Amino acid sequence: MPHLKERFEALGVRMPEVYLPDAGTDYAKWAVVACDQYSSEREYWKDVARLVGSAPSTLNLIFPECYLEDKDKPKRIAGIQAAMRDYLERGVVKAREPGFVLVERVTPFEKHPRTGLVLAVDLERYRYGKGVTSLIRPTEGTIVERLPPRMEIRRGAPLELPHIMLLIDDPARTVIEPIHARMDALPPLYDFELMKGSGRVRGALVSDEMILERAVAALERLADQRAYESKYGDPNLLLFAVGDGNHSLATAKATWEEVKQAGAADPAIMEHPARWALVELVNVYDEGLPFHPIHRVLFKADEHALMSGLSGSGGCSIERMSWEEAVRKTDEPAGTEHRFAFLSSTAAGLIRFPRPTAKLAAGTIQEFLDAHLKDRPGTGIDYIHGADSLEALARKPGNFGLYLPPIDKGSFFATVIKDGVMPRKTFSMGEAPEKRFYIEARKIVR
């Protein structure tokens, strides 16, 4: 299929050779949720470790972010890389036939399954930073200071495991959905219940030439320059937008640039596997793909200073009410007004910005929080996926939670194309248990 390979690669896509455990492996213990989830809830990850025990697991191949500030980081990174080499040497994971992996994910929160294609994307077609116009583009600001610890993990690691999800703007459902309609006829790879009540997932290999021909033709139509400019009025084609794992993809890019620079004299350096990154591609219009705001929680918060600062900020008003009512009012359509529910161990209510200057609610509240935290080094902040996790944290003494309003995914691509990256931590695709679980791996060394 050389012609298909060339056509896909012209679009920044490659069919990967994924590595998976043998069929006899307990996949329920193998797969764990994305490492950036439950970042303030160590109890979750401790419970995962108890569930996994000594079984082969991706838990041993990733670095949960709740541990990033611990003093044993070098030892943990060395252990991750050693476990990767061990799994390869012992055949715990083995290469499968090159192709895409069709993924169907059922969660307890959505009526419809979420479907995606696991594939590799070309890091030469991706840029991060202000004002980028690359084919593959971030949707939120990249905090470069967050990359070095992640790069430490990737340097020298023989495998990558993705929680990155890229989005396509395919309202006619022409790329992924026709493949999903034939899933039962595809070679199965896995089908199992995910741990901790996170739903079910099954995967199938996509290597049939006719199916791939239709998929590449559909992608080519999405990438048609004339149609794109007619739709968006912009000549800079955005085909793939980063939905989840923004800093993970930026880490892969930064590490690839190091590899490329170190191998500048190697005529085959552009064929190095580190040039590509494994991702899951999802249609932004997928019925099983929810868009949720990412909430904020402050630790060691000065609640009086917060309330005073908000009261004097851009016409903001504060109304005390029950947490449940404040959440309901935040979820309601509010026109141009930006609303936020707040919660602490002593109070709850609704914050209103009737005349915000930022385009998005996340920008309004983040601008205030950045200014508030600048002079308060003792106050910490975390970004929380899921209303339940936010409420549990916000009710603890000394904490202060902010619940953000819903996101309109129908205008997602238009916003990124017109306005550039969104404020950091604007949205999340699903609650924490709905996030991508690590299953597939790919070699990134020669």
N, C-alpha and C positions, 0 to 999 in steps of 0.2 A: 504493500500500500504506500509506495513512495510518494505518489501524487497527493494522497490524503495527508501525509506527514508534512509536506511542503505547504499545503493550504492551511492546516491548523497552525503551523509555526508562523505563517504570515500574520496570523491573528494573535500571536503571543501565547499559543497553547501547544502543549505536547502530551502525548499519551504516555503516562508513567508506567514504570515497572514497580508495582507496589509490593511491599512485604507484609505478610499476614501470618499469624500463628497457624499451626496445624489444626485440623478439624476437631481433634480430641481435646484441645485447650478449652478451659472454662472461660468463654468470652465474657461472661458477666463479671468476672474478676479481672480480665484483661483490660477492658475499656473503663477509663475514668474520665471525668468531666474536665473541661478546659482549665488550665492552670491559673487563669486570672479570676476564677470564680471563688466565692466564699473567702475572699482575701482578708477578711477580718473575723473569720470563724474557723479557728484552728480545730475546734471540736469536729467539724465536718471532715476534715482531712485525717484526723486521728481515727475517726470511725471508719473511713475508707481503708486505712492501713490495717485495721482490725479485720475488716471484711476480706481483704486480699490475702492476708497472712503471707505464706511463703510461695504462693502460686505465681506463675508468670503474669506480669501486669505492666501496663504502660505507666502505672504509678512509679515504677522504678526508673522510668525513662524521661520523666518530666520534673520540673521544679515548681511546685505550688507556690504562688506568689506570696502567700501568707508567711513564708519562711525566708523571703529575700533579704531581710535585714538581720537575720541571725548570724552569729559569729562563725558558724560552721559551714558557711557558704562554699569555700574552696573544697572542703571534704565532700560536701553533697554533690557538687559538680563533677568531681572525679568519680564518685560512685555512679552517677548517671551515665557517664561516658563508658565506664567499665561494664555496666549492665548491658549497654547497647552492644558492645563487642562480644560479651558473653552470649547474648541471645543469638547473635549472628553465627558465632563459632559453633554453638551447640545445636543450631538449626531450630531454635525456638520459633524464629520467624524465617519465612522462606519467600523468595521472589515468586510472583505470579506472572502469568502471561501479560505482556504490555497491553494496556487498554485503560479506559475510564472505569470508574466504579460508580454505579448508580446506587444512591443511598435513599432509603425511605425511612423516615423517622416519625414515629408516633409518640406524642407526649400526652400527659394527663390534662393539659391545659387547652388543647386545640381540637376542634372537631375533625379537621382534615390533617392528613400526614404532610410533613415537609419533605420535598424531594430535591435531591441535588446530584451533581456529578463531581466526583473527585478526579482532579486532573492536575497537571503541572503548568505553571505560567512562567513566562520569560521575564526575569528580573531586569533585563535590558530594556523592557517596555514599561517599566514602573519607576516612578519618581515620587519622593515625598519632599515636603517643604512648601513654602508659601508660593501660590500662583502657578503650580505645576500644571502642565497640559498633556501629560502622558496618557497612553492608551489605558493603562492600569493606574488608578489614582486613589489616594486616601480620601476619606470623607470627613476626617477630623484631624485637628492639628497633631503633629507628631512631636512628642517631647523627647528631644535627642538625648537628654540626660538619662532617660529610662533605657536606652539601648545598650550601654556597656555591660551591665550584668547579664543581659540576655545574650549578648555576643560571646561572653565567656563560656556560656553553655554550648553554643553552636560551634565555636572553634574546636576542632578536634573531634567533634561528635560524628560518628559514622552514619547516623540516621537522623532524619527529621520526622516529626509527627505533627500533623496539622490540626490546629483549631481555627485556622483562617477560613473565613467565608467571604467569597466575592459575589457580587450581585450583578445581574444583567437586567436591562430594561426591556422586557419582552412581553408586552401586554397581550399579544396574540398567542402566547404560549407555544412557540414554534421549536424551541431548542430541547429543553429537558422533558417536557410533558409527553411528547410522542414516544420517547424512550421509556418513560415510566409506564405508559399504557401497555408496553410489551414486557414488563418486568418478569412476569411469571414464566416467560419463554427463554429468559437469559440464564446463563450459567450462574448458579447461586454461589455466594462466597461466605455469607454468614447470616444468621437470623437468631436473635436472642433478646432477652429482657435485660435492660440496663439496671444498674444497681440503684438502691435508695429511691425506688419509685419514680425513676426518671423516664419511664416509657419503654418502648421497644424499637429496635433498629434492625433493618436487613439490608444487605448489599448484594449486588450482582455485577458480574463482569460485562463490560460493553466493549466488544472487539469485532463484532460483525461488520463487515465492510459496507453493507447497504445502510445499516443504521448510522454508521459514522459518516457516510456520504451525506445523508440527510441532515445530520447535526452540523457539519461544517458549512453546508449550504445555508442553513438557517442563521448561523453566526455571521456568515458573510453578508447576509441581508441586513442584519442589525448594524453591521459595520459599513454599510454603503454610505459613502460620503455625501452624496446628493440628498438622500433621504434624511440623513442625520442633520444636515444643515437646515433643511426645510423644517424639521421638527423643533430644533433647538436654537436656530439662528446663530450657531457657533461652529467655526471650522475645525476646532480641536477635538477630535474624536475621543470620547470616553466610552469604552466598551465594557470595562470591568471596574466596578466601584467596590472598595473594601468595606464590607459590612461588619465583620468581626475580625479581631486579630490584627488590628492596624500596626501595633508595635512589633508583633511577631513578623509580619511581612517586611517592615522596615529593618528589623534585625537581620533577616535573610539577605536583604539588599546590601546592607552595610558590610556584612560578612563576605558576600560575593565580591564586592569591590576590593576587599583585602586580598581575596584569593586571586582575583584578576590582576591586581597590581604585582603581587608576588610572583605570578607566572607570566609576566609580560613577555618574556623571551620564549615562551612555549607556543609554538604555532597552533597547537590544539587546545589552547586554554579556553577558547569560546565554546568548546564542547564539554567543558567540565560540568559534572552534575550539579555543582553548587550554583550554577547560573539559573537554575530552575527552582521553583518552590511549589510544594504540594498544597493544594487548597481544595475547598469544596465550593462549587459554583451553584448558586441558587437564583431563581427568578424572583425579582422583587415583588412580583404579583402572585407568587405562590400562596395559595389559600392557607397553607399551614405555617406561614412565616409571619409571626406577629412583630410589630415594632413597639417596643416599650421604652419609655424614658429611663435614663439612669439617674437614680436619686443620690442625694448627698447626706452624709452624716458627719458631724463635727464631734471630736473628742476633747475632753477638758474644756468645754465651751463656756464662755462667759455669756450666759443667756441674756442678762440685762443689757450688755453692750451690743449684742446682736439685735435685740428688739429696738434699742435706741437708734442704732445705725440704720436699720431698715425703715424706721419711722421717718427719718430725715433723708431718705434716698428717693429722689425722682418722683415725688408725689405718691409714694407707696403708702398703702393703708393696711392695718392689721385688725382682724376681727377674731375674737375668741369664740370657739365652738368645739364640738366633739371632733375627734380624729376622723370618725367615719363620715361625718357631714362635710368636713373640710376636703377629704379625698374625693367625695362625690362631686363637690363644686369644682374642684381642680380638673376632674375628668370631663366636665361639661364643656361644650363649645363656648368660647369666651370672646369671639371676635378678635380685635387687636389687643385686648387686655392679656397680660401674662399673670397667671395665678399659680400659687404654690401652697400646699398644705404643710404645716409645721407641727412637730411633736417633740416634747421632752418628757422628763419624768414628772413634771409638774404642770404642764400646760399643752394645749393644742389649739390650732386655729388655721385661719386662711390669710395669706399674704397676697395683696393685689398690687400690680403695677399697671395703672390705667393708660399711661402714655409711655410705653417702653421705647427706648432708642435702638435696642438690639432687635434683629429680625426674628430670632428664636428665643423661646423662654429660657433655654439652657444658657444662652449668652447673657441674658439679663441677670440671672442669679449668680452666674460664675463671675461676672464683672464685680458684683458686690462682694462675693466671698473672697476673691483674690485681694481686694483692697482691705477687707476686714482682717484677713490672716497675715497680711504683710507685716503688721506690727505686733503680732501675737505668736511668736515662735513656739509657745507652749501648747497651742491648740492644733490638733491634727485633723485631717479630713480624709474620708474614704468615699469611693464611688460605688454605690450599692445596686446590684441587679435584683429586683424583686421587692414587692411591697411588704411581704411578710418579713424578709430579712431586715428591711429598713425599720419596720415597727419594733422588732425585737431589740435592735441596737439602740434606737432612739429612746426607748423607755428606760434605759439604764441611766442611773444618776450621773450627771456630768456630760451626757451626750445631747445632741440637738439634731433632729432629722428634718430634711426637706424633701417633700414628695413633688415630683415634676409632672407637668401635664402630658397627655398623649402626643405621639408623633404621627404626621400624615405621610405614609410611605408612598402615596400616589404622586407626590411632588418631589420625591427624594432626588431623583437624577437631575431634574430641572434646577433644584436648589444648589446642588454641588456644581453643576455646569455654570450657572449664573453667578453664584456668590463665592465659589471656592469651598474650602474645607469648613465644616461646621465647628462650633465651639467644642472643646474637648469633652468627652463623656456626655454626648448629647442623647444618644439612643442605644438601645440594646435589642437584639433580635431574639426576643423571648425572655422568660424568667430564667433564673440560674439553672434549674434542672433541665431546661430545654436547650441549653447550649450544646455545642458540638462535643462529643466524646472522642477521645483518641482511640482509633482502631487501626487504620492503615499507617504504614511507615514507608519511607523511601531512602535509599542510600544517597548521600551527598558527598561521598569521597570516591576517588577512583581506585 
